[in-house]
């Protein structure tokens, strides 16, 4: 992540012991829910009754544009929270990228807790600022960077969010990446190949990316 926040991102190992209900690090009880790959979590325009934290797997939020194209807004990895809305309805849809386990926290309970607990209110404020920062960076990415710069930024961002020595195992498809970066799948594939030809990355498989030259990728992304 790009912002340093005081949000607890550790996996909820206590959830399995707690059964259906579990205590969220924000201090509010939630319900563990399982979704299969590509299953809808909520739809755009539906009431925003719950906030979700990812225990395992990956989720995405997106919107279908007027011309039928899909624009992915964000990917959410284990420890991430999503579904926190300014209005009473969801402005985006959410789906499971892979099989995933979430904890659903009732929004009204979270608001009540924040109203009487400064610690919870501070965590919510930090989380809101973090999401705002991510949205602004994504907007600049789509508006100001070319395809190579976007893909380089994405790979470095995933490497920070999914720590692994010298590589990143992407949980999402090339189509997902394309819809997040505002590119076609052909452009993403072509750009990946070009980055490999330039010795910036290596591609042992379609999902595994070896970061051969982080400095070069960072220079390109910037």
N, C-alpha and C positions, 0 to 999 in steps of 0.2 A: 504494500500500500504506500501511497505517497505522503500521507499525513501521519504524524506521530500522535496517536490518540490513547486515552486511558480506557480503552475498551478491552475487556477480557476476551481473547480470541482462542483460548484453549478448548479442546474438544470436551463435550459434556460426558465424561465417563460415568457420572452418577446417574444419567438418565436411565440406563438399562436396569439399574438396581431399583429405580423409583417406580418402574412400571409405566402406566399410561401417562401419569402426571409427573412433572419434574419442575424443580425450581430453576428459573433462569438467572444468570449472573446479574441481570438488572433487578432481581428481587421479586419477580412476579411468576407465579405458577403457570406452566404451559403444558400442552398435550403433545406427545410425540406422534408424528404422522409420517407414513411412508408413501412415496410416490415413485412410479416406474418411469423409465425413460420416455420423454416427450409428453408426459401426462400434465394436464393443466392444473396449476395450483390455484390461480384465480384469474378472472377475466377483466379486461378494461371496462370501467363503468360499474362494476359490481361494488357493493358496500365494502368499505375498508374496515372490517371488523377485527382482523387479526394482524399481528406483526410476526414475522417468521425469522428463526435463526437456524442456520444450516449446521447439522451435526455431521453428516457425511454426504458425499456426492456433490453435485453442482446444479445450481438453478440459474435461470436467465429471466430478465424482464425485457419486454419488447412491445412494439406497436406496429400494426399493419398500416402502411401509408395509403393514401388515396389511390395510388396507381397499383396497389397490390403488393408492393415490395415490403419486406420485413426489415425494420430497423431495431437491432438489439441495443438496449440501453446499457445493460451491465450484466456481468457474470458474478455469481455469488458462490464462494467457496466455503469449506468448513470454518465455522466461527463467525461468518458474516451474518448481518441482520438486514432484512429487506421487508418491503411492504409498509414502511412508515410513510404515511401520506399527509399532505397539508390539508386536503379536503376530506369529505366523508366517503368518497368513492375512489376506487383505484384509477389512476391516470394511465396505467400500463397493464399489460397482461403478464403473467408469470408462468413458466413451465419448468419441469425438471429436465436438465440436459442429460443427466444420467440417472440411474436409480439413486434416490436420495432419501435421507431421513431428516425431517425438520421438526422443530418444536414451534408450535403455534401458540402465541401469547395473545390473549384477548386485549385489544387496544384500550378498552375502557378501564380494565384493571391496571394497565401500564400507566395510563394518565392519572388514575387515582393514586397510585404509588408515587409517581413523580411529584404530585401535589403536596405530599406530606413527607417526602424524603429528598433532601438536597442532593445526596449522592446519586440517586437514580435520575433526578432532573439533570445533573451535570453530565452523566453518561449519555442521556438522550440528546442533550445539546451538542456534545462532542460528536456523536454519531451523525446528527443532522449536518453539522459543518463538514464532516468527512464526506458524506454523500454529495453535498454541494460542490466540494472541491473536485471530486471525481467527475461529476457532471460537467463542470466547467472545462476540465482538461480534455474530456471526450469531445466536447463541442469544438475546442480549438484544434484538436486532432483532425476532426472531420473537415473543418473549414480551411485549414492552413497547410496541411502536410500532404505530400504526394504518396503514392502507393508504397514505395520502399520505406519511406520514413514512418508511415503508419504501421507497417508490419514489423519493423525493427522495434518501435516503441512497444507494440503489443507483446512481442517475445520477451523483452526485458521486464515488462510489467508482470507477465505471468511467471517469470523466473523469480521475481521478488515475492509473489504471492504463493507460489508453490516451490519452496526452497529445495534444491537438489544440486549436488556438486556438478557444475559445468553443463547441466542439461535441464530441459523442461519437458515433462510428459503432459501434453495438452489433453484435457478431458473433453474438449469440444471439437466438433467437426470443422473442416475447412469452410463449409457453408456458414456455420455459426460465426466463424472468424470474419468471413466476408461481410455478413450482415451487421456485425459489430463495427467494422472499420469503414462501412459505406463503399465497399468494393464488390466486384463480381468474384465468384469462386475461381474463375479462370485467371483473373489478375492476382489473386492471393497465391495460387499455385505457381504462376509464372514468377512472381516476386520471390517466393521461397527458393525456387530453383536458382534465380539470379544471386540471391544472398549466399547460396551454397557455392556457386561458381566463383564468387568473390572471396571465398574462404572465410566468411563471417559466421556461417553456421554449417552444420552437417546434418543430414536427414537419414538416420538409420531406418526410420519408418515414417509413415504419414503423420503419426501423432507424437513421436519422439524427436526432439530438436536438440542437438548438441550446440552449445554456444561456443564456437571456436575462437571468436574475437569479440569479447564484451565491449572493449574500448571502441572498436570500430562500429559496433552496433549502436553504442551510445552516441558517438559522433554523428552517425546517420540519423538517429531518432531526434537529435537536438536541432 
